Amino acid sequence: MNKKLLAGLAAASFLAGGGGTAIRDALVTYVHGHWRSALDTVLGPLVKNHTITQAQAAAVITAFSQGWQNHGGDHDHHSMP
């Protein structure tokens, strides 16, 4: 989420108090869930068809989750691991 955008909205009194942080946190949670759902959709059939193992799928999901934790959600979609 773009912190500068939220800071600008807060400075212009569009977002008061912790509103910007709450919106950012909600969007990060939503996007993380979206990525997880997309990964499940993509990886599920690959496991079912024995193209990859369940362990490989789990490793991909873990790598994405760690990327989110390492970046704290503070990046745009182009840098998503």
N, C-alpha and C positions, 0 to 999 in steps of 0.2 A: 504494500500500500504506500502511496506517495505521501510521505510525512509533510512535505512542503505544501501540498494541496490542502491537507487537513489543517496545518498551521495557518495557512492563508484564510481558510474558512473561519477558524477560531478567532483570528485577529480581526476579521470583519464582523465579528459577533454573530455569525451564522451558527456556530457551535459554542455553547457555553460550558465552562468547567471541563469535566472529563468526557464530554460528548464526542470529541474527536477520537479519543483513545477507545471509547466504547465502540464506535463505528469501525475503527481500524481492526480491533480485536474480533469483532463479529465478521468482518470481511475475510480476515485471515482464516478464521475457523471455517467459514463457508468454502473458501478456495481450497483449503486443505482437504475438506470432505469431498469436494468435487474431484480433486486429483486422485484421492483414494478410490472413489467410485469408478473413475475412468481407468485406473490401473486394474481394478477388479474385473471390469468389463473386457479389457484387453488381455489380461493374463489368464483369466478363468478358462476360456476356450483353448488356450495353448496348453494348459495343464490337462484339461479333459482329453485333448487329442494326443497327449504324450509328446508334444513338441518340446516342452520344458517340464522340469519336475516341480513339485510343490515347493521344494527347498529353494529352487531358483526363483520362483515367483515371490516367495517370502523375502529373499535377499533383495529383490528389486524394490519391494514395498518398504523394506527397512532402509535401503539407501535413500529413497525419496523422503521418508520420515526424518531421517538424520539430516538431510539437506534442509528441511524446514526448520528443525531445531537449531542447526548451526547458523542459519541466516535469520532466525527469529521472525520469519515471514516478511522481512524488510527487503524485498526485492521485487522487480517486476516479473511478469510472466516469461520474459525472454531468458532470464537467468535461473529459472526453475530447474533444479536438478532432476 
